[in-house]
Amino acid sequence: MHTEYNNPLIGRYASREMSKIFSDQRKFSTWRSLWIALAEAQKELGLNISQHQIDSMKEYQNNINFDDAGRFEKEVRHDVMAHVHAFGLQCPQAKPIIHLGATSAFVGDNTDIILMRQALGLIQKRLVNCMRKLSAFALKYKDMPTLGFTHFQPAQLTTVGKRAALWLQDLYMDLQDIQSLIENMPLRGAKGTTGTQASFLELLDGDHDKVAKLDSIIAEKMGFTVSFPITGQTYPRKLDTKVLNLLSSIAQSSGKFSNDMRLLQHLKEIEEPFEESQVGSSAMAYKRNPMRSERISALSRMLIVMSLNPQITASQQWFERTLDDSANRRIVIPEAFLAADSILLLYTNIVAGMTVNDNVIKTHVSQELPFMATENILMEAVKGGGDRQELHEKIRKYSIQASSRVKEGLDNNLIDSIEKDKSFSLTKEKLDCLLEPEKYTGRSSMQVEEYICAFIQPILSEYKHIPDDTEQIKV
């Protein structure tokens, strides 16, 4: 058990639910469901296939004789034919009609599409759960002023909830894309060796309508509304590109969130969950590292880079088919989904347990707000009869002096300097009023409410059937 490589995506990060989708059991039972659908459709269209043959196939759909299949594959060096023989051993009466008229891509490619759509459904579930928690967080903190940053330098104030709404909007775009992809994903269907359907045309005595019907019946039986109208031996590999580009987009959204969280934790403003017995460092016992956010960053980087693989594969295919895609896709597609699953589990776990340190945020705001308030102070002083140009120059000098003090570790005395200067004619009470942080967050609070009401709540209402849960991360 401990002497061979164990893929960390399975052992440490992804859910069992996602791992099962790409398991051998799911893959080969889906192959068999496709052979059953093919036989049923051919029977419906008049081929000499008995219900008894179909029933015997159904009896062993999920009971895969892996040892037999492995033995056959060593002999024939062909995974599909190995499983055809293994299936035939279990239901010999159906052996003559298993895989009738089909090519390997009938089970291989159709199964890949089916499993990708199942995996997209799980990713969709993860997105919905994460967005629920993130929208609740955004609404809870929509009014809390916090320093905004550009170039990681203090800028105008925003609110904690408004910043969360930025993260939420990224996920919203991802959810829209995944909805569209799931709804419109086509099956490969029954297309034959080079996509011409010649074998099925022969089986069905040259009846083109029946061949087209065969394709649509199989799609319907497998839960799809359409099949690709045109294929070579394989479905267009650009579909893999579309799928992994979507997963990459989720990684981009999550990576941005995780980097913001790492910066916020450094500032001690917002911290990710830290359990009672959790250790931050083997040497520095006091440390509280943002390990969940760092893991998202690491996995997101891997997934973004991985999305380049199907792009190259799609561009390198020869004519109707070449096999240099097989080993690559066998690794890249499952691992991309495992990574996306891991990322969203972490994202949801963090959002569900974030700690907002109100006093730290207020302290940081109070340190910078005097500089941000100078324009309002200037306007108020001019309204009281002051000279705009003269007061502007004084504010500039006082600001430079205050900034120097702050850099020496002293307090910001800008407001004290302005209060003592009688040419401003501003009382302490008036200055305190001008320094209320809520005056400098603009429409942040309303933006959060309006956005969630107009966009997030309607799309989440479509997923009421999805349980509201937070799956535990493994380590």
TACORVEN-V96915 format. One record per residue. N is the residue number from 1. RES is the residue in one small letter. PHI is phi as a letter, one per 30 degrees, with the letter a starting at -180 (none if undefined). NEAR is the number of other ideal C-beta (glycine too) atoms within 10 Angstrom. D_LAST is the distance of its C-alpha to the last C-alpha in Angstrom with 1 decimal. Layout:
N|RES|PHI|NEAR|D_LAST + N|RES|PHI|NEAR|D_LAST
This chain:
1|m|none|4|19.0 + 2|h|c|4|17.8 + 3|t|c|4|20.8 + 4|e|b|5|20.3 + 5|y|d|6|18.1 + 6|n|c|10|15.1 + 7|n|d|14|14.4 + 8|p|d|13|10.9 + 9|l|e|20|11.6 + 10|i|d|19|11.9 + 11|g|d|12|9.7 + 12|r|c|13|6.4 + 13|y|c|22|7.4 + 14|a|d|25|10.5 + 15|s|d|20|11.7 + 16|r|d|11|13.9 + 17|e|d|14|16.6 + 18|m|d|25|16.8 + 19|s|d|18|16.5 + 20|k|d|12|19.4 + 21|i|e|24|21.5 + 22|f|c|20|21.7 + 23|s|d|15|22.0 + 24|d|d|10|25.3 + 25|q|e|11|26.2 + 26|r|d|17|26.1 + 27|k|d|20|27.8 + 28|f|d|22|30.7 + 29|s|d|17|31.2 + 30|t|d|21|31.7 + 31|w|e|23|34.1 + 32|r|d|23|36.1 + 33|s|d|20|36.1 + 34|l|d|25|37.7 + 35|w|d|24|40.3 + 36|i|d|19|41.1 + 37|a|d|19|41.4 + 38|l|d|26|43.7 + 39|a|d|23|45.8 + 40|e|d|18|46.2 + 41|a|d|23|47.2 + 42|q|d|24|49.6 + 43|k|d|16|51.1 + 44|e|e|13|51.6 + 45|l|c|18|53.4 + 46|g|j|12|55.8 + 47|l|d|17|54.5 + 48|n|d|9|55.4 + 49|i|b|20|52.1 + 50|s|c|13|52.1 + 51|q|d|10|49.9 + 52|h|d|11|49.6 + 53|q|d|20|48.0 + 54|i|d|20|45.5 + 55|d|d|13|44.8 + 56|s|d|16|44.2 + 57|m|d|24|41.6 + 58|k|d|16|39.8 + 59|e|d|12|39.7 + 60|y|c|17|37.5 + 61|q|e|18|35.5 + 62|n|c|13|32.2 + 63|n|c|9|33.2 + 64|i|d|20|32.6 + 65|n|d|16|34.3 + 66|f|d|12|31.9 + 67|d|d|9|33.8 + 68|d|d|17|37.1 + 69|a|d|21|35.6 + 70|g|d|12|34.2 + 71|r|d|14|37.6 + 72|f|d|21|39.4 + 73|e|d|17|37.3 + 74|k|d|9|38.1 + 75|e|d|10|41.7 + 76|v|c|13|42.0 + 77|r|h|9|39.2 + 78|h|b|13|38.6 + 79|d|d|19|35.6 + 80|v|d|18|37.4 + 81|m|d|16|40.5 + 82|a|d|19|38.6 + 83|h|d|25|37.1 + 84|v|d|21|40.5 + 85|h|d|19|42.0 + 86|a|d|21|39.2 + 87|f|d|25|39.6 + 88|g|d|19|43.3 + 89|l|d|13|43.1 + 90|q|d|18|41.6 + 91|c|b|20|44.1 + 92|p|e|10|47.2 + 93|q|d|13|49.4 + 94|a|c|24|47.2 + 95|k|e|17|46.8 + 96|p|d|11|49.8 + 97|i|c|21|48.4 + 98|i|d|20|44.6 + 99|h|i|21|43.8 + 100|l|d|15|47.5 + 101|g|i|22|48.3 + 102|a|c|21|44.7 + 103|t|c|20|43.1 + 104|s|e|18|39.6 + 105|a|d|23|38.4 + 106|f|e|24|39.3 + 107|v|d|25|36.3 + 108|g|d|21|34.1 + 109|d|d|25|34.5 + 110|n|d|28|34.8 + 111|t|d|22|31.6 + 112|d|e|23|29.7 + 113|i|d|22|31.0 + 114|i|d|22|30.2 + 115|l|d|19|26.6 + 116|m|d|23|26.2 + 117|r|d|18|27.7 + 118|q|d|20|25.4 + 119|a|d|23|22.3 + 120|l|d|21|24.0 + 121|g|d|14|24.4 + 122|l|d|18|20.7 + 123|i|d|23|20.1 + 124|q|e|18|23.0 + 125|k|d|19|21.4 + 126|r|d|24|18.3 + 127|l|d|24|20.7 + 128|v|d|23|22.8 + 129|n|d|24|20.1 + 130|c|d|30|19.0 + 131|m|d|24|22.7 + 132|r|e|19|23.5 + 133|k|d|20|21.2 + 134|l|d|25|22.3 + 135|s|d|24|25.9 + 136|a|d|14|25.8 + 137|f|d|21|24.4 + 138|a|d|26|27.1 + 139|l|d|18|29.8 + 140|k|d|14|28.8 + 141|y|c|23|29.1 + 142|k|d|21|31.8 + 143|d|c|16|34.3 + 144|m|d|22|32.4 + 145|p|d|22|34.0 + 146|t|b|27|31.9 + 147|l|d|20|32.8 + 148|g|d|19|32.8 + 149|f|b|15|32.3 + 150|t|b|8|34.0 + 151|h|i|6|33.2 + 152|f|h|8|31.0 + 153|q|c|7|34.3 + 154|p|e|17|35.2 + 155|a|b|13|37.0 + 156|q|d|14|38.2 + 157|l|d|21|36.3 + 158|t|b|21|34.1 + 159|t|b|25|32.0 + 160|v|e|25|28.3 + 161|g|d|25|28.7 + 162|k|d|26|30.7 + 163|r|d|21|28.0 + 164|a|d|25|25.5 + 165|a|d|28|28.2 + 166|l|d|15|28.1 + 167|w|d|23|24.4 + 168|l|d|25|25.4 + 169|q|d|15|28.4 + 170|d|d|17|26.4 + 171|l|d|23|24.4 + 172|y|e|22|27.7 + 173|m|d|12|29.2 + 174|d|d|25|26.4 + 175|l|d|22|26.8 + 176|q|e|12|30.6 + 177|d|d|15|30.2 + 178|i|d|21|27.9 + 179|q|e|16|30.5 + 180|s|d|12|33.3 + 181|l|d|18|31.7 + 182|i|d|16|30.8 + 183|e|d|8|34.3 + 184|n|c|10|36.2 + 185|m|d|18|34.4 + 186|p|c|17|37.1 + 187|l|d|25|37.0 + 188|r|d|29|38.7 + 189|g|i|27|41.0 + 190|a|c|27|43.7 + 191|k|c|29|45.2 + 192|g|i|21|46.3 + 193|t|d|18|46.3 + 194|t|c|16|46.9 + 195|g|i|20|46.4 + 196|t|d|14|50.1 + 197|q|i|22|49.8 + 198|a|d|14|52.8 + 199|s|d|18|51.7 + 200|f|d|25|51.3 + 201|l|d|17|54.6 + 202|e|d|12|56.3 + 203|l|d|19|54.8 + 204|l|c|20|55.9 + 205|d|h|9|59.4 + 206|g|i|9|59.2 + 207|d|d|15|58.3 + 208|h|d|11|56.2 + 209|d|d|9|55.6 + 210|k|d|21|54.0 + 211|v|d|22|51.8 + 212|a|d|16|50.6 + 213|k|d|15|50.2 + 214|l|e|25|48.1 + 215|d|d|22|45.6 + 216|s|d|17|45.4 + 217|i|d|20|45.2 + 218|i|d|23|42.2 + 219|a|e|22|40.4 + 220|e|d|15|41.1 + 221|k|d|16|40.1 + 222|m|c|19|36.7 + 223|g|i|10|36.2 + 224|f|c|19|37.3 + 225|t|d|12|40.3 + 226|v|b|14|41.2 + 227|s|c|23|41.1 + 228|f|e|19|41.6 + 229|p|d|10|45.3 + 230|i|b|9|45.5 + 231|t|b|22|43.4 + 232|g|d|19|44.1 + 233|q|d|23|42.6 + 234|t|c|25|39.2 + 235|y|d|24|38.2 + 236|p|e|16|38.2 + 237|r|d|20|35.2 + 238|k|d|15|35.2 + 239|l|d|21|33.4 + 240|d|d|25|30.3 + 241|t|d|20|30.9 + 242|k|d|16|31.0 + 243|v|d|24|27.8 + 244|l|d|25|25.8 + 245|n|d|16|27.6 + 246|l|d|21|26.2 + 247|l|d|25|22.6 + 248|s|d|22|23.4 + 249|s|d|20|24.8 + 250|i|d|29|21.7 + 251|a|d|29|19.8 + 252|q|d|16|22.7 + 253|s|d|24|22.4 + 254|s|d|28|18.7 + 255|g|d|22|19.2 + 256|k|d|16|22.0 + 257|f|e|26|20.1 + 258|s|d|27|17.2 + 259|n|d|15|20.0 + 260|d|d|17|21.9 + 261|m|d|24|19.0 + 262|r|d|18|18.6 + 263|l|d|15|22.3 + 264|l|d|23|22.4 + 265|q|d|21|19.9 + 266|h|d|10|22.2 + 267|l|d|17|25.1 + 268|k|i|15|23.4 + 269|e|d|21|24.6 + 270|i|b|23|21.4 + 271|e|b|21|17.9 + 272|e|d|24|14.5 + 273|p|e|15|12.8 + 274|f|b|15|12.2 + 275|e|d|7|11.4 + 276|e|e|4|14.2 + 277|s|c|4|12.6 + 278|q|d|10|10.4 + 279|v|c|12|12.0 + 280|g|d|14|13.2 + 281|s|a|10|15.1 + 282|s|d|7|16.1 + 283|a|c|6|19.7 + 284|m|c|10|20.1 + 285|a|d|8|19.0 + 286|y|d|6|20.1 + 287|k|d|10|17.8 + 288|r|b|15|15.6 + 289|n|d|16|14.2 + 290|p|d|22|13.4 + 291|m|d|15|10.2 + 292|r|d|21|9.4 + 293|s|d|25|13.0 + 294|e|d|17|13.2 + 295|r|d|19|10.7 + 296|i|e|29|13.0 + 297|s|e|21|15.9 + 298|a|d|15|15.0 + 299|l|d|25|14.4 + 300|s|d|27|17.4 + 301|r|d|13|19.5 + 302|m|d|16|18.9 + 303|l|d|26|19.8 + 304|i|d|18|22.8 + 305|v|d|11|24.1 + 306|m|d|20|23.5 + 307|s|d|21|25.8 + 308|l|d|14|28.7 + 309|n|e|20|28.6 + 310|p|d|24|30.3 + 311|q|d|15|32.7 + 312|i|d|12|34.0 + 313|t|e|20|34.0 + 314|a|d|16|36.1 + 315|s|d|10|38.5 + 316|q|c|12|39.0 + 317|q|d|17|40.0 + 318|w|c|9|43.6 + 319|f|h|8|46.0 + 320|e|d|13|44.9 + 321|r|l|19|42.0 + 322|t|b|14|40.6 + 323|l|c|9|37.8 + 324|d|d|10|36.1 + 325|d|c|20|33.7 + 326|s|d|14|32.4 + 327|a|d|9|30.0 + 328|n|d|15|28.6 + 329|r|d|18|28.0 + 330|r|e|13|26.5 + 331|i|c|13|23.6 + 332|v|d|19|23.5 + 333|i|d|22|23.7 + 334|p|d|24|20.9 + 335|e|d|19|18.5 + 336|a|d|26|19.7 + 337|f|d|27|18.8 + 338|l|d|24|15.4 + 339|a|d|26|14.8 + 340|a|d|31|16.5 + 341|d|d|27|14.5 + 342|s|d|28|11.2 + 343|i|d|31|13.0 + 344|l|d|27|14.5 + 345|l|d|24|11.6 + 346|l|d|24|10.3 + 347|y|e|29|13.9 + 348|t|d|23|14.6 + 349|n|d|20|11.8 + 350|i|d|26|13.3 + 351|v|d|26|16.8 + 352|a|d|17|16.4 + 353|g|b|15|15.5 + 354|m|d|20|17.4 + 355|t|c|12|19.8 + 356|v|c|16|23.2 + 357|n|c|16|25.2 + 358|d|e|12|28.7 + 359|n|d|9|30.7 + 360|v|d|16|29.2 + 361|i|d|23|29.9 + 362|k|d|16|33.4 + 363|t|d|12|34.0 + 364|h|d|17|33.1 + 365|v|d|20|35.4 + 366|s|d|13|38.2 + 367|q|d|14|38.1 + 368|e|c|17|38.7 + 369|l|e|24|40.6 + 370|p|e|23|44.0 + 371|f|d|16|44.1 + 372|m|d|19|43.1 + 373|a|d|21|45.8 + 374|t|d|20|48.6 + 375|e|d|11|49.9 + 376|n|d|14|50.2 + 377|i|d|21|51.8 + 378|l|d|18|54.3 + 379|m|d|14|55.2 + 380|e|d|18|55.8 + 381|a|d|24|57.9 + 382|v|d|16|60.0 + 383|k|d|9|60.6 + 384|g|d|11|62.0 + 385|g|j|8|64.5 + 386|g|d|20|62.8 + 387|d|d|12|63.3 + 388|r|e|11|60.3 + 389|q|d|9|60.8 + 390|e|d|12|61.5 + 391|l|d|21|58.5 + 392|h|d|15|56.2 + 393|e|d|11|57.2 + 394|k|d|19|56.6 + 395|i|d|21|53.2 + 396|r|e|11|52.4 + 397|k|d|10|53.6 + 398|y|d|20|51.9 + 399|s|d|17|48.6 + 400|i|d|11|48.9 + 401|q|d|12|49.7 + 402|a|d|21|46.7 + 403|s|d|13|44.3 + 404|s|d|10|45.6 + 405|r|d|14|45.0 + 406|v|d|16|41.4 + 407|k|d|8|40.8 + 408|e|c|7|42.3 + 409|g|i|6|39.9 + 410|l|c|10|42.5 + 411|d|d|11|42.6 + 412|n|d|18|43.6 + 413|n|c|16|47.3 + 414|l|e|23|48.2 + 415|i|d|21|49.0 + 416|d|d|15|51.0 + 417|s|d|18|53.1 + 418|i|d|25|53.8 + 419|e|d|16|54.7 + 420|k|d|10|57.2 + 421|d|d|16|58.8 + 422|k|d|7|61.6 + 423|s|d|13|62.1 + 424|f|d|22|59.0 + 425|s|h|14|60.4 + 426|l|c|20|57.0 + 427|t|d|10|56.4 + 428|k|d|10|53.2 + 429|e|d|8|52.7 + 430|k|d|16|53.2 + 431|l|d|18|50.7 + 432|d|d|11|48.1 + 433|c|d|13|48.6 + 434|l|d|20|48.1 + 435|l|c|18|44.8 + 436|e|d|11|43.1 + 437|p|e|19|39.8 + 438|e|d|12|40.1 + 439|k|d|15|43.3 + 440|y|c|19|41.3 + 441|t|c|23|38.5 + 442|g|h|14|41.0 + 443|r|c|10|40.0 + 444|s|e|25|36.3 + 445|s|d|19|36.1 + 446|m|d|12|38.4 + 447|q|e|17|36.7 + 448|v|d|27|33.4 + 449|e|d|17|35.3 + 450|e|d|12|37.5 + 451|y|d|19|34.7 + 452|i|d|23|32.5 + 453|c|d|11|35.6 + 454|a|d|9|37.1 + 455|f|c|16|34.2 + 456|i|d|23|30.8 + 457|q|d|11|32.2 + 458|p|d|10|34.4 + 459|i|d|14|31.8 + 460|l|d|18|29.2 + 461|s|d|8|32.0 + 462|e|d|11|32.2 + 463|y|c|17|28.8 + 464|k|d|8|29.5 + 465|h|d|7|28.8 + 466|i|d|16|25.0 + 467|p|e|7|23.1 + 468|d|c|10|21.7 + 469|d|b|10|18.2 + 470|t|b|15|14.7 + 471|e|d|16|12.2 + 472|q|d|8|8.9 + 473|i|d|17|5.9 + 474|k|d|13|3.8 + 475|v|b|8|0.0
